[in-house]
Amino acid sequence: MRRLIISTTVLLFLAGSATPALQSGLICTLTGKKIAACCCQLRDETLYCPLAKKTIESCCCKSTGD
């Protein structure tokens, strides 16, 4: 449960702090695809990546450093 709360907090932070300038520099680490906004979703109390179509342990959206 604690892990879920931490993951959700990180997810909300990433979603809330993303600006248009940062959004162009995101990538899904599971698929390698560039994304406009964080793709991690909370489904049935677990994190899910719709691009990779699988349940994940931690958010897979990372900055490309652009």
C-alpha positions as CSV (number, residue, x, y, z in Angstrom):
1,M,0.0,0.0,0.0
2,R,2.8,2.4,0.9
3,R,4.4,1.7,-2.5
4,L,1.2,2.5,-4.3
5,I,0.9,5.8,-2.4
6,I,4.5,6.8,-3.3
7,S,3.9,5.8,-7.0
8,T,0.7,7.8,-7.1
9,T,2.4,10.8,-5.5
10,V,5.2,10.7,-8.1
11,L,2.6,10.3,-10.9
12,L,0.6,13.3,-9.7
13,F,3.7,15.4,-9.3
14,L,4.8,14.6,-12.9
15,A,1.4,15.3,-14.3
16,G,0.9,18.5,-12.3
17,S,4.4,20.0,-12.9
18,A,4.6,19.3,-16.7
19,T,4.8,22.4,-18.7
20,P,4.5,22.6,-22.5
21,A,8.2,23.0,-22.8
22,L,8.9,19.9,-20.7
23,Q,6.1,17.9,-22.3
24,S,7.9,17.7,-25.7
25,G,10.9,16.1,-23.9
26,L,9.2,13.1,-22.4
27,I,9.7,9.5,-23.4
28,C,8.1,6.2,-22.4
29,T,11.0,4.0,-21.2
30,L,9.1,0.8,-22.0
31,T,8.3,1.6,-25.6
32,G,11.0,4.2,-26.4
33,K,8.2,6.5,-27.9
34,K,8.3,10.2,-27.4
35,I,5.1,11.4,-25.7
36,A,3.3,14.7,-25.3
37,A,2.3,14.0,-21.6
38,C,3.0,11.4,-19.0
39,C,1.4,8.1,-20.1
40,C,1.2,6.3,-16.7
41,Q,-2.3,5.6,-15.4
42,L,-3.7,4.3,-12.2
43,R,-6.0,1.3,-12.8
44,D,-7.4,-1.0,-10.2
45,E,-5.0,0.4,-7.6
46,T,-1.9,-0.4,-9.8
47,L,0.1,1.6,-12.3
48,Y,-0.5,0.8,-16.0
49,C,1.2,1.9,-19.2
50,P,-1.3,2.1,-22.1
51,L,1.5,2.4,-24.6
52,A,3.2,-0.9,-23.5
53,K,-0.2,-2.3,-22.5
54,K,1.0,-3.7,-19.2
55,T,1.0,-3.2,-15.5
56,I,4.1,-1.5,-14.2
57,E,5.9,-1.1,-10.9
58,S,6.8,2.6,-11.2
59,C,6.1,5.4,-13.7
60,C,7.7,4.8,-17.1
61,C,7.6,8.5,-18.2
62,K,11.1,10.1,-18.2
63,S,12.6,13.3,-19.5
64,T,14.7,13.0,-22.6
65,G,16.9,15.9,-21.4
66,D,15.9,18.1,-24.3
